[in-house]
Amino acid sequence: MPGYTTKSEEQYQVKWSTPQTAQFIKLRQDHACMFTGAKYSAAVAWGTILEQMGLHSKITPMQAKKKWDNLKRKYKDCKSSESSEGVSGKSTATTWPYFALMDEVLGQMHSSNPSAVIVSIPEDTPGPSSAVDEEKEKEPTTPEKKRKRDKEDLLMEFVKEEIRYQREADERRAQESRERMNRLFGLLEKLAEK
């Protein structure tokens, strides 16, 4: 149960424990598909997470969102100062206890880890292959159009392959993440029993 500190007569500030915060991060990752951007979807998702944690009567969805925003900000601060040492008591990636969990969650999001990067190819750069399949044997009206079409086809093949590769990598990371989280929660449960 979170501890409470009176802020005013009607407002309470919740003090989250380490296991609660870890569970909160894991549940946010598990429910990522509920955060669609549709109106009120985030409030419903936060409510679901709080209900699973048994905190729905003590913490509002808005407070949960604020907690998540604070965790994201702290993660980004630690990530940007990964190479620097903790100066004047500031947390770093090595000292902040939630960095690994947050990295598993935010490191998989496309906004922080793009699935593909498309690079412009100069027109005078030759492609890796001049092979043409039977469907493309029809002569285009001009050699310039043929070159452009070949480059577009090559680029599309590259993008499709990159997307397929990224999906496979995302699936592997997600599976590894689930396994690590299960091990972490197993350890946390053992600690809680003691």
N, C-alpha and C positions, 0 to 999 in steps of 0.2 A: 504494500500500500504506500502510495506517496505520502510524504509529510507535508503539512500545510503551515504556512506562515501568513498571519493576517496582514493584508495589505490595506484594507479598509474594512468597514463593517460588512460589506457585501461581496468583496472580491478576495479571492485566494490565489496565492502563487504556489504552484505545485513544484515540489522538489523530486525530480525523477531519480530513481536508483539506477545503478549501472546495468543490472539485469533487465530492468524495465526499458531502458533506452535501447539496449541491444535487441530486445524483443520488438520494440517499436520499429527499429530500422528493418528488421527481417520481415515484419508484417507489411511494411510500406513496399518492400521489394516484391513480396508475394502478391500484393494487390495493385501492382503498377498498372495493370490493364484497366482498372476502374477509374483511373485519372485520365479521362478521355479529353478533357477540355470542354465538354458539354456543360451547359448551365447546371449548377448544383451537383455535378458529378463528384467533385472533390469533397464537398461537405458530406455526401453520402459515404464516400470511401473512407474518410477520416472517422465517421461515426461507426462504420463496420470494424475498423481497426481498434478503436477504443472499446467497442463492445467485446471483441475477442480478448482484449487485455483485461476486461472487467473494470474499466475506468470510465465508461460512458456516463455515469452519473456524477463523476468528479471533475472531468475535463471536457471542455467543449471542442467541437471540430475546429473552431478558429484557433484555440490554444494548441491543438495538435499540429495544425498548419504552421503556426509560429515556431513550434518546436522543430519541425522539419526544416523550415527556412533557416533557423539558427544552426542546425546541424550541417546543412549544405554550405552555409557561409563559412563555418569553421573548417569544413573539409577543404573548401577552395583556398582558404588562407593557408592551411597546412600544406596543401598540394603545391601552392605557388612558392612556398618557402621550404620545400622538401630538402634541398641541399644545404640550407643554412641551419645553424645550431639554434637551440632554444635560448633566446636572449631575454633577459628580464622577466622570466617566468612564463613566456609565451609558449603555447603548445606547438609541437612540430609533428610531422607524420610519424615519427618514432615514439613520441611521448603521449599523443592523444589516443585514448583507449578505443575510440570508435573509428579510427582512420581506416583500418582494414575492412571493416564492415561497410563503411560508406564508399570505399573505393570499389568494392564488389558491386554495389548498387549503382553508383553514379558512373563508374568506369564502363558499364554496359549500356548506358543510355546513349542514343545516337547523338544527342545534342552535345555531349562531352567527348564522344568517340565516334566520329563519322564513319559510316560503313564503307564509303568509297570516296576517293578523291579523283576527280577528273582533271587531267592535265591537257592543255591545248597542244596539239601536234602541228608543227609547221607544215605547210602544204608540200614543201620540197623534200620532206623526210620520207624515205621509202618504207613501205610496210614490210613485215617479217616474211610474207609469203605472197607469191603471185598466182597461187592456185585459184582456179575459178570453177565452181561447180556447174552442172549442166543448166540449171535454171538461169544462171547469170551469163551464159554464153551469148545471149542476144547482144548485138552491138549497140551501145548507146549512140545517141545522135552525134556526140562529139567526144574526143578523147578526154577532154577536161571533165565532163560529166561522169565518165567512167571512173576516172581517178577519184573524184569526189565520192561517188557511190562506194567504191572499194574501201576508202578510208572510213566512211560512215559505218559500213558493215564491220570493218575491223574494230572500230571503236565500240560498236554495240556488242560484239562478241566479248571484248575485253570487259565491258561494264557488267554484262551478264555473268561472266566467270567470277569477277570480283564480288558481285552480290552473293552468288552461290557460296563462294569461299567465306565471306563475312558471316553469312547465316550459319554455316557449319561451325565457325569459330565462336559465334555467339552462343550456339547450343552447347558447345563444349564448356565455355566459361560458365554458363548458367548451371550446368550439371555439377561442375567443380564447386561453384558457389553454394549450391544446395548441400553438397556433401560437407563443405567446411562449416556451414551454418548449423547443420545437424550435429556435427562434432562439437561445435562451440556450445550449443544449447544442452547437449549431453553433459558437458563439463559444468556448465552453469547449474544444471539441475543437481548434479552431484554436490556442488558447493552449497547449494541452497539446503540440501538435506542435512548437511553437517552443521 
